[in-house]
Amino acid sequence: MKIKLSDVGKRFNREWIFRNANLEFNSSSSYAITGPNGSGKSTMLQCIGGMLQLSEGTIEYSGDNNQLAPDRAYQQISFCAPYQDLIEEMTLTEFLQFHNQFKSFIKRLTIPQIIEEIGLKQPAHKQIRFYSSGMKQRVKLAQAIYSNTSIVLLDEPSTNLDIKGIELYNSLVEKYCKDRLVIVCSNDEVEYSFVNEKISVLDFK
């Protein structure tokens, strides 16, 4: 998969968050979008993933040298962010089964295997609303990293995680993301120490 941004910009009202961004992201590579808090990192990541509409410019998604329509590209993108909502009335098992109907998980893995690997086997049959913030973040990481997609977008992925949670995050990226296109949005090097390229959103102000 490849993502190409051509003269891309986003503004809210009269304020430009970023502008004139010409970037290319390729499979089997990892990237970090960096910048201070409030600089527009998350906005850029959401635009890349098609979650926010651009104010100017175009984004092209392609695979095997064929351009993909946005609705087909969406099927190849998984996303994790601390502000992402979970269906908290479901148990973890129910939630992962529900998610699997829309975006299937990596074929060799079962839901019980996923639950065990993220360390949530014991509370798997509790409603997610009873989980701590760190446990919920593990669930968000799971639905992104274990999805059978070519592109993984991670916005401040270690938010609310303790040391063991951060170690889990890094191990999941190492184990499952080597052949995928990974973009991490963060100002904490712990979250993107593995990337091939860093991009500062301040370069597009």
Secondary structure, DSSP 8 states (H G I E B T S, - for coil): -EEEEEEEEEEETTEEEEEEEEEEEETT-EEEEE-STTSSHHHHHHHHTTSS--SEEEEEEEETTEEE-HHHHHTTEEEE-TT----TTSBHHHHHHHHHHHS-B-TT--HHHHHHHTT-STTTTSBGGGS-HHHHHHHHHHHHHSB--SEEEEESTTTT--HHHHHHHHHHHHHH-TTSEEEEE-S-GGGTTT-SEEEEGGGG-
